[in-house]
Amino acid sequence: MLLSSLMVILHFLVVAAAFAVIDAVWLKTMNPFYRNRIGDLLADKPHLGYAVAFYVMYIAGIVFFALRPAFDGGSWLTAVGYGTALGAFAYATYDLTNAATLKTWPLQLIVVDILWGCRADGTVHPRRLAGVPLTLTCSGVLRHRPPSGG
């Protein structure tokens, strides 16, 4: 029980670190894209308390809905598939709700965000999920790399 709890905490921390790096690069790179489309809606500075609450809940969701099923009898493909689906559902919920309730929420932003959610959630899992080494390719597709040597 204690070991299981420690593993969940470790999974959370690994996913949090990976997601922090991936999302920071995304937000820095895509800032002009968002500013050009919804700049009037954006705060001058993010509200850090809300951001922290989001990341804690979202990363817990990735661990619970994507990573745990993979470790509980699935494979690395289980984590990638469930993570990708979670990203699609979560980002679609956010973007489609905004499109339905705000005066301006461009279709291009909806598509880009949902694709980003799929990619981010499908690739933030630990490098050696269930003992299978993974490599991110330039296109963002996960490829299985057989273990080398012994």
Secondary structure, 3 states (H helix, E strand, C coil): CHHHHHHHHHHHHHHHHHHHHHHHHHHHHHHHHHHHHHHHHCCCCCCHHHHHHHHHHHHHHHHHHHHHHHHCCCCHHHHHHHHHHHHHHHHHHHHHHHHHHCCCCCHHHHHHHHHHHHHHHHHCCCCEECCEEEEECCCCCEEECCCCCC
